[in-house]
Amino acid sequence: MSKKKCDRVIIFLNLTVLFISLNNLQRWLIDNGYISDCFVIQQLLVPWYVLVLPMFYAFTTHFVQVQDKVRDFLKFSLIVFTVEIVIRMGLILYVYYYVPNRDIHLIEVYSLYEDVFNLLYSIFLFVKASLLIFRRNHLITYILSYDDLNWIKWFIRMGVVVIGFWAVALLIKLLTGNTEAFLFLNLSSSIVLYWMGYQGVYKYNVLRDRIVLRSSIETNKVLIGAQELKAHSHSEDEFLNEKHQKDFEKIKSHIINDKLYLDPLLSMEVLAAELGMSKSYFSKLINSYSDFNFSDFINALRIEQAKRFLSNKAYSNYTIVAIGLECGFNSKSTFYAAFKKFTSETPSTFRAKY
């Protein structure tokens, strides 16, 4: 049950944040005059930003686990990065030794072409990542059963704004030579990417935990049994009889043995139809023999399942959110509210006792 502390998804996510940070730091040092008087260092602008979108694309493909089904652009991106540095160094040395008064016009012209190419290449990778998340559902069906990817969809939407700032800043630079517009780009990219860094690590930890937890459920290692939530007896209720008792046990066994309570979309209408019962009769059985309405009856089973995980030392390193989601709840808030309702304590407090 041990979990790796670091893998490629986290590495690519951290590299995405690192390269945007290095790019912004380099720009800040230049704008504030914290740069060496050495001509070579003054002109050597390392194109860190050309690696940002390749790392994001790699993060995306590994997060949704389709890295073996799509093309990998990492090697090409590293080649582009290296070639751009070599070309710039060559131009810097040429200007330094052979151009009168060391006029940097040639370097500036090259920088514009480099910026345009890098923008177009980044847009290409951004579009590839966007199509993968928004359009190619047939490739990411597996991961969608664990994560709806709404958080990464919002990041892509915000990324459109950032790339828009980049395009506008570059256009202003081409037309006027003014680079102040890049301040908006640096600020917006920092906010979006640091938010992505936080969300990415959190979401991936939950995703990774859910995959392992679901594997445990599928192998019946920690499943609750049909003895959970025993039927209540109210002798004064004329509805209670042997036939109805058997029908209720049939319902309970069907829900527990087929793990239906783990489905967040489970509905009473579907269950009643599957068992050949009317909705009203089905509801009456649940209400009479469990003292719960249907929603609470299912949530009570989910809470019992969650308690199995939380009280098991083998799962002590797994996030509580992942446990709640794998037990059939559709959000952290509904899980915590239900757990508090049925146990009078929070999942954290319950786990701490074990």
Summary of the structure (lengths in Angstrom):
residues: 354
radius of gyration: 28.8
end to end distance: 17.3
largest distance: 106.2
contacts: 1007
relative contact order: 0.08
helix: 72%
strand: 0%
